[in-house]
């Protein structure tokens, strides 16, 4: 049960970072070595296509 049509705080995305890389492998390597990422943290890397 919730208080209304609002997301629970645990379901809110903390933010995003846009990385420009030649391929997905390079983006994963950059994201994996990002300062502030701790053991157990989860990251998601998604490709974005330009038109």
SULDA-V902508 format. One record per residue. N is the residue number from 1. RES is the residue in one letter. SS is DSSP state (h for helix, s for strand, l for the rest). PHI is phi in whole degrees, -180 to 180 (NA if undefined). D_CENTER is the distance of its C-alpha to the mean C-alpha in Angstrom with 2 decimals. Layout:
<<N:RES:SS:PHI:D_CENTER> <N:RES:SS:PHI:D_CENTER>>
This chain:
<<1:X:l:NA:27.75> <2:X:l:-124:25.96> <3:X:l:-85:27.49> <4:X:l:165:26.56> <5:X:l:-82:24.11> <6:X:l:-114:21.28> <7:X:l:-72:18.11> <8:X:l:-68:18.47> <9:X:h:-60:16.55> <10:X:h:-71:14.86> <11:X:h:-98:13.37> <12:X:l:-85:11.84> <13:X:l:-73:8.15> <14:X:l:-75:8.19> <15:X:l:152:6.94> <16:X:l:-150:5.23> <17:X:l:-130:6.90> <18:X:l:-96:9.18> <19:X:l:-110:10.64> <20:X:l:-98:14.06> <21:X:l:-141:15.23> <22:X:l:-71:18.23> <23:X:l:-153:16.66> <24:X:h:-65:13.76> <25:X:h:-64:15.25> <26:X:h:-66:15.20> <27:X:h:-64:11.55> <28:X:h:-64:10.86> <29:X:h:-64:13.52> <30:X:h:-66:12.26> <31:X:h:-64:8.75> <32:X:h:-68:10.86> <33:X:l:-102:13.28> <34:X:l:-66:11.36> <35:X:l:-62:13.68> <36:X:l:97:12.94> <37:X:l:-77:11.03> <38:X:l:-107:13.66> <39:X:l:-60:15.07> <40:X:l:98:13.85> <41:X:l:-70:10.32> <42:X:l:-113:7.78> <43:X:l:-127:4.79> <44:X:l:-130:4.41> <45:X:l:-112:6.23> <46:X:l:-124:8.23> <47:X:l:-76:11.53> <48:X:l:-128:12.92> <49:X:l:-97:16.71> <50:X:l:-95:18.91> <51:X:l:-93:22.19>>
